[in-house]
Amino acid sequence: MKNNLKFTLSLAFVSLLGIGCKKNFVEPLPKPSTEQNGIRLQTAVKIRAVGFQAEQDDAGVLSLKNIPANTKQFIVITDGNNVRTQTTKTLWAAAASGDSKQITNEAVKNMMTVRQATSFKSCKTEVFALDSELLPEEMDQLKTMTRETFKAYCQDPNTKVTLLGSTVATDAIKALENSIKTTQRAIERAKIAKQKAEEKFAAGNATRKSLTQAESILASLESKLAYLKKELLDHQEH
């Protein structure tokens, strides 16, 4: 089952994830109505929210944080831009129970692999938190919905479900590695600033307070780097 989990979810998620967005409330930005595959789309909705996060590990498992209250179902959609046609298409979609803290092979229901990712680029996976479960016929319609058209579908007045929030999944290890690189660059700049503060203080051109401040900034960054490296090691070991 463990090997199954790695294969199934890694196929769906690995290399398909974009930069995470923190979200937990819905605020639609209206646009003209459109129609796609017989579904009336009232708006091309964007979600602006705070807190809700999804992190993917190297086994393809999505760990959810700050889940919106009253979530009854998660919908997961991966889409990407077709290199040949330059259109966005759905690659993969699934549902999971709203009480899931992780989206694993066991938690996923109605998994649908629509297309392989070979001819696609800029692929992203997004997790949607709903206040009720989609009907079977609505689940079937997911095959034709991209992330944006699903958001718009949820805003249709005839749709009974409410979108509580959504988040684009983040590769946890890659995000930590990027944070480590950013912090290391900040440390180099802080070391230079500290050296200059020491020279000015020695020459009588700066106060002890400015030197202490430079030392404090460097110490804080070094502490942050140690924490990030520990977090990365923990993720790699698991």
LOMAR-979054 format. One line per 4 residues: number of its first residue (from 1); their letters; for each residue x, y, z of C-alpha. Coordinates in nm, 4 decimals, padded with zeros to 6 digits, always signed. Example, Ala and Ser with C-alpha at 12.3 -4.5 7.8 and 13.67 -1.06 7.14 Angstrom:
<pts>
1 = as = +01.2300 -00.4500 +00.7800 | +01.3670 -00.1060 +00.7140 .
</pts>
This chain:
<pts>
1 = mknn = +00.0000 +00.0000 +00.0000 | +00.2899 +00.2357 +00.0796 | +00.4413 +00.1793 -00.2640 | +00.0951 +00.2281 -00.4174 .
5 = lkft = +00.0637 +00.5578 -00.2338 | +00.3981 +00.6868 -00.3569 | +00.3292 +00.5845 -00.7156 | -00.0288 +00.7133 -00.7392 .
9 = lsla = +00.0096 +01.0477 -00.5664 | +00.3594 +01.1167 -00.6929 | +00.2288 +01.0666 -01.0466 | -00.0396 +01.3239 -00.9814 .
13 = fvsl = +00.1607 +01.5801 -00.7818 | +00.5388 +01.5573 -00.8244 | +00.6735 +01.8228 -01.0617 | +00.3208 +01.9640 -01.1072 .
17 = lgig = +00.3244 +02.2048 -00.8134 | +00.3549 +02.5822 -00.8190 | +00.4311 +02.8396 -00.5531 | +00.1905 +02.8203 -00.2582 .
21 = ckkn = -00.0690 +03.0848 -00.1787 | -00.2058 +03.1282 +00.1724 | -00.5853 +03.1510 +00.1689 | -00.8974 +03.0886 +00.3773 .
25 = fvep = -01.1804 +03.3196 +00.2691 | -01.3405 +03.3889 -00.0649 | -01.3650 +03.7234 -00.2402 | -01.4773 +03.6995 -00.6071 .
29 = lpkp = -01.3563 +03.9480 -00.8657 | -01.6439 +03.9800 -01.1199 | -01.5938 +03.9293 -01.4926 | -01.8426 +03.8780 -01.7780 .
33 = steq = -02.0394 +03.5507 -01.7873 | -01.9087 +03.2725 -02.0107 | -02.0165 +02.9208 -02.0952 | -01.7951 +02.6130 -02.1185 .
37 = ngir = -01.9007 +02.2511 -02.1713 | -02.2621 +02.3457 -02.0977 | -02.1733 +02.5023 -01.7607 | -02.2728 +02.8634 -01.7052 .
41 = lqta = -01.9797 +03.0530 -01.5530 | -02.0890 +03.3729 -01.3825 | -01.7373 +03.4975 -01.3064 | -01.3751 +03.4129 -01.3631 .
45 = vkir = -01.3076 +03.4063 -00.9910 | -00.9852 +03.4642 -00.8067 | -00.9546 +03.3701 -00.4404 | -00.7893 +03.6131 -00.1998 .
49 = avgf = -00.7477 +03.4691 +00.1474 | -00.5104 +03.4083 +00.4381 | -00.3857 +03.0979 +00.6199 | -00.4968 +02.7851 +00.4288 .
53 = qaeq = -00.1907 +02.5917 +00.3047 | -00.1049 +02.2624 +00.1356 | +00.2471 +02.1194 +00.1387 | +00.3565 +01.8204 -00.0687 .
57 = ddag = +00.6289 +01.5804 +00.0456 | +00.8518 +01.3599 -00.1693 | +00.5936 +01.0763 -00.1562 | +00.3311 +01.3019 -00.3142 .
61 = vlsl = +00.1256 +01.3378 +00.0068 | -00.0422 +01.6753 +00.0626 | -00.0408 +01.8017 +00.4224 | -00.3072 +02.0637 +00.4954 .
65 = knip = -00.2735 +02.3499 +00.7438 | -00.5172 +02.6152 +00.8693 | -00.8137 +02.4411 +00.7099 | -01.1190 +02.6717 +00.6782 .
69 = antk = -01.3924 +02.6059 +00.9355 | -01.6903 +02.3902 +00.8292 | -01.5012 +02.2226 +00.5433 | -01.6911 +01.9096 +00.4349 .
73 = qfiv = -01.4937 +01.8165 +00.1217 | -01.1646 +01.8919 -00.0514 | -01.1394 +01.8989 -00.4284 | -00.7917 +01.8687 -00.5788 .
77 = itdg = -00.7288 +01.9752 -00.9386 | -00.4039 +01.9751 -01.1354 | -00.3971 +02.1640 -01.4641 | -00.1342 +02.2906 -01.7055 .
81 = nnvr = -00.0730 +02.4734 -02.0293 | -00.0686 +02.2526 -02.3396 | +00.2536 +02.3254 -02.5291 | +00.0987 +02.2626 -02.8719 .
85 = tqtt = -00.2390 +02.4374 -02.8362 | -00.1403 +02.6942 -02.5706 | -00.4609 +02.6201 -02.3786 | -00.5062 +02.5246 -02.0142 .
89 = ktlw = -00.6310 +02.1690 -01.9625 | -00.7090 +01.9511 -01.6594 | -00.4583 +01.6725 -01.5940 | -00.5872 +01.5227 -01.2715 .
93 = aaaa = -00.8759 +01.5680 -01.0261 | -00.9942 +01.4032 -00.7048 | -01.1992 +01.4522 -00.3880 | -01.1193 +01.3926 -00.0219 .
97 = sgds = -01.3180 +01.4116 +00.3010 | -01.3291 +01.7490 +00.4746 | -01.1901 +01.6012 +00.7969 | -00.8663 +01.4960 +00.6229 .
101 = kqit = -00.5485 +01.6534 +00.7540 | -00.3509 +01.4872 +00.4766 | -00.4560 +01.3963 +00.1245 | -00.3148 +01.0478 +00.0764 .
105 = neav = -00.4005 +00.7476 -00.1389 | -00.6371 +00.6283 +00.1358 | -00.8084 +00.9673 +00.1730 | -00.8672 +01.0275 -00.1984 .
109 = knmm = -01.2021 +00.9424 -00.3590 | -01.3099 +00.9601 -00.7247 | -00.9537 +00.9951 -00.8505 | -00.9517 +01.0850 -01.2217 .
113 = tvrq = -00.6365 +01.1007 -01.4327 | -00.7584 +01.2921 -01.7386 | -00.4303 +01.3529 -01.9231 | -00.0610 +01.2758 -01.8824 .
117 = atsf = +00.1696 +01.5705 -01.8094 | +00.4119 +01.4997 -02.0957 | +00.2972 +01.7808 -02.3289 | +00.2177 +02.0320 -02.0562 .
121 = ksck = +00.4103 +02.3058 -01.8785 | +00.3425 +02.5440 -01.5886 | +00.1434 +02.2693 -01.4146 | -00.0083 +02.3533 -01.0763 .
125 = tevf = -00.2124 +02.1639 -00.8196 | -00.4771 +02.3479 -00.6160 | -00.6783 +02.2285 -00.3167 | -01.0322 +02.3660 -00.2755 .
129 = alds = -01.2219 +02.3572 +00.0568 | -01.6017 +02.3242 +00.0174 | -01.8841 +02.3553 +00.2717 | -02.0629 +02.0462 +00.1290 .
133 = ellp = -01.9897 +01.7511 -00.0968 | -02.0273 +01.7658 -00.4723 | -02.2962 +01.5449 -00.6283 | -02.1815 +01.2477 -00.8437 .
137 = eemd = -02.2713 +01.4325 -01.1631 | -02.0723 +01.7350 -01.0463 | -01.7736 +01.5121 -00.9737 | -01.7925 +01.3819 -01.3294 .
141 = qlkt = -01.7844 +01.7414 -01.4606 | -01.4455 +01.7937 -01.2924 | -01.2875 +01.6168 -01.5899 | -01.3609 +01.9261 -01.7986 .
145 = mtre = -01.2808 +02.1914 -01.5380 | -00.9539 +02.3738 -01.4882 | -00.8738 +02.5354 -01.1542 | -01.0139 +02.8705 -01.2681 .
149 = tfka = -01.3345 +02.7311 -01.4179 | -01.3993 +02.5325 -01.1004 | -01.3690 +02.8513 -00.8935 | -01.6129 +03.0185 -01.1299 .
153 = ycqd = -01.8499 +02.7201 -01.1113 | -01.8614 +02.7527 -00.7318 | -01.9710 +03.1164 -00.7703 | -02.2624 +03.0302 -00.9988 .
157 = pntk = -02.5891 +03.1135 -00.8117 | -02.7272 +02.7755 -00.9195 | -02.4392 +02.5909 -00.7520 | -02.5248 +02.4748 -00.4016 .
161 = vtll = -02.1707 +02.4353 -00.2682 | -01.9732 +02.7280 -00.1274 | -01.6011 +02.7641 -00.1831 | -01.4526 +02.8396 +00.1601 .
165 = gstv = -01.0964 +02.8799 +00.0375 | -00.8275 +02.7414 -00.1883 | -00.4506 +02.7085 -00.1918 | -00.1961 +02.6214 -00.4592 .
169 = atda = +00.0151 +02.3325 -00.3302 | +00.3784 +02.3944 -00.2429 | +00.6655 +02.1486 -00.2642 | +00.7747 +02.1582 +00.1024 .
173 = ikal = +01.1371 +02.0576 +00.0412 | +01.1827 +02.2963 -00.2505 | +01.0272 +02.5807 -00.0492 | +01.2640 +02.5137 +00.2432 .
177 = ensi = +01.5646 +02.4967 +00.0119 | +01.4687 +02.8331 -00.1404 | +01.4197 +02.9854 +00.2057 | +01.7632 +02.8589 +00.3117 .
181 = kttq = +01.9277 +03.0187 +00.0061 | +01.7459 +03.3486 +00.0684 | +01.8478 +03.3487 +00.4359 | +02.2097 +03.2679 +00.3516 .
185 = raie = +02.2230 +03.5693 +00.1180 | +02.0694 +03.7864 +00.3898 | +02.3346 +03.6638 +00.6366 | +02.6147 +03.7664 +00.4007 .
189 = raki = +02.4648 +04.1146 +00.3756 | +02.4194 +04.1294 +00.7548 | +02.7852 +04.0337 +00.8093 | +02.8969 +04.3184 +00.5854 .
193 = akqk = +02.6638 +04.5591 +00.7695 | +02.7994 +04.4399 +01.1060 | +03.1598 +04.4864 +00.9919 | +03.0856 +04.8411 +00.8771 .
197 = aeek = +02.9102 +04.9153 +01.2075 | +03.2157 +04.7881 +01.3995 | +03.4488 +05.0072 +01.1932 | +03.2320 +05.3163 +01.2432 .
201 = faag = +03.2026 +05.2475 +01.6168 | +03.5791 +05.2053 +01.6487 | +03.6305 +05.5348 +01.4669 | +03.3808 +05.7069 +01.6900 .
205 = natr = +03.1339 +05.7644 +01.4066 | +02.8584 +05.5347 +01.5363 | +02.6866 +05.4581 +01.8655 | +02.6932 +05.1335 +02.0598 .
209 = kslt = +02.3202 +05.1028 +01.9856 | +02.3757 +05.0864 +01.6071 | +02.6433 +04.8203 +01.6543 | +02.4190 +04.6170 +01.8843 .
213 = qaes = +02.1383 +04.6404 +01.6310 | +02.3623 +04.5062 +01.3525 | +02.4754 +04.2200 +01.5773 | +02.1147 +04.1398 +01.6688 .
217 = ilas = +02.0037 +04.1241 +01.3040 | +02.2874 +03.8847 +01.2183 | +02.2173 +03.6623 +01.5186 | +01.8476 +03.6474 +01.4304 .
221 = lesk = +01.9221 +03.5429 +01.0715 | +02.1690 +03.2769 +01.1844 | +01.9076 +03.1382 +01.4222 | +01.6528 +03.1312 +01.1392 .
225 = layl = +01.8980 +02.9476 +00.9130 | +01.9607 +02.6809 +01.1781 | +01.5843 +02.6305 +01.2165 | +01.5283 +02.6012 +00.8399 .
229 = kkel = +01.8099 +02.3482 +00.8041 | +01.6588 +02.1375 +01.0828 | +01.3166 +02.1537 +00.9154 | +01.4696 +02.0459 +00.5834 .
233 = ldhq = +01.6489 +01.7535 +00.7495 | +01.3238 +01.6436 +00.9169 | +01.1384 +01.6509 +00.5815 | +01.4136 +01.4564 +00.4061 .
237 = eh = +01.4213 +01.1883 +00.6776 | +01.0452 +01.1375 +00.6533 .
</pts>
